[in-house]
Amino acid sequence: MKLNGKKVFILGFGKTGQSLLNTALRLGGHCQVADTRHLENADTLRTQYPQVTFHFGALPENLLLDSDLILLSPGLAPALPALQKARKAGITVMGDIELFALLSSAPIIAITGSNGKSTVTTLVSEIAQKAGIMVATGGNLGTPALELLPESGPEPAWYILELSSFQLDACTTFRPRVAAILNLSPDHLDWHGDYAQYGAAKARIFQNMNAGDVLVLNGEDAFTSSLPGQVPDSVAIRCFAVHDERSDAYVLNDRLTLRNSGALLPAADLRMQGGHNIENALAAALLAEAARFPLAAIQEVFCQFSGLPHRLAWVAEYQGVNYYDDSKGTNLGATLKAMSGLSGPLVMILGGDAKGADLSPLQQACRDQRAAVVLGKDAKKIAQMLENVIPVDYADSMQDAVLKAASRAMPGDQVLLSPACASTDMFRDYQDRGQQFTAVVQKLAGGKS
């Protein structure tokens, strides 16, 4: 694919936007970039890319409509009037994953879902590397997909991509050879419009799959269980379900088991904590099996991999209370799974930006818990929902939240940061939120004032 002399307009200039620009320049495009933010490093960017025109602030619609190709960063709403006009004018609009698929030739393993996709993506990558198989891993996790493409030399045996609904929404021809939809719970409804459109974006992962391809689905999730009738007939479907021995991956006699390969290992030997990680392991095992990665590598990684940061990670024990960081719990489904993965009464730290989601199921989930501390943009909404169920305290910072949670907790309890909300109303990102929680807890447990 060449863009020699083509006028390329890149919308959004975060990490993925920069990968779009670098790729378009390498392909010979004449590029302009627009971002509604006024970036602090604007002057540096203009020096770094003297051949590129940057626009910060209001979108220059007239220039956009004069383009041959528009490249979208994830998270930019496809319903923007300017983009609709561009499509009507016959201008090609695509995201980074669509462009990646056009430029790559190695097979792709693609993973999406509301929760667990980073863990499953990492597990599959670790299994491949343990087996000595050359892979390149990224997408929504870590390295942007376009940066995985080698500038010279051979491609890897597989690309392993975590994909968000934003990325999939912009795909039209993308075809992974192996893919998974892990689950669906309300998230990003402020962007997609409603739950149905959110689900439709996730389902794009299999729309171009064909004979010889394998799709992995969660047999115990309402949304993914409804999908087989929509999948092309030639695609092989593999289902995981912890409690259903008719599935392709399940737990039997407390052992993780694959129908085609037999027992993998005792569930107790899985190093990752939480019942939801049994689901993640079963999904990863089916993906690895579909890619023909060795069984021994699957078993070894499952015994060694302890999980990713900010995902139900134990932080410290203080005065008989254990503290857990699940800051990656940015939606209701993730928080409910984290809560079910811990025993003993919980003191919950909740709140942030709920992104338009209905959090009312928290009422039932919190009924037998110790207390809740709420903070952030939707703190009041959550507090009003829970105040007749358990004691609720407001906090105006993470330090305040931890100290109030500690004052409510009793020996044998667990304090769980799993906010069910996005973080960017108060924090840089979910990592920053988790790091602040961890720092306060460790200071508390260390006896420092």
Buried (B, 14 or more C-beta within 10 A) or exposed (E): EEBEEBBBBBBBBBEBBBBBBBBBBEBEBBBBBBBEEEEEEBEEBEEEBEEBBBBBEEBBBEBBBBBBBBBBBBBBEBEBEBBEEBEEEEBBBBBBBBBBBEBBEBBBBBBBBBBBBBBBBBBBBBBBBBBEBEBBBBBBBBEBBBBBBEEEEEBBBBBBBBBBBBBBBBBEEBBBBBBBBBBBBBBBBEBBEEBEBBBBBBBBBBBBBEEEBBBBBBBBBEBBEEBEEEBEEEBBBBBBBBEBEEBBBBBEEEBBBBBEBEEBBEBEEBEBBBEBBBBBBBBBBBBBBBBEBBBEBBBBBBEEBEBBEBBBBBBBEBEEBBBBBBBBBBBBBBBBBBBEBBEEBBBBBBBBBBBBBEBEBBEEBBEEBBBBBBBBBBBEBBBEBBEEBBEBBBBEEBBBBBBBBBEBBEEEBBBBBBBBBBBBBBBEBBBBBBBBBBBBBBBBBEEEE
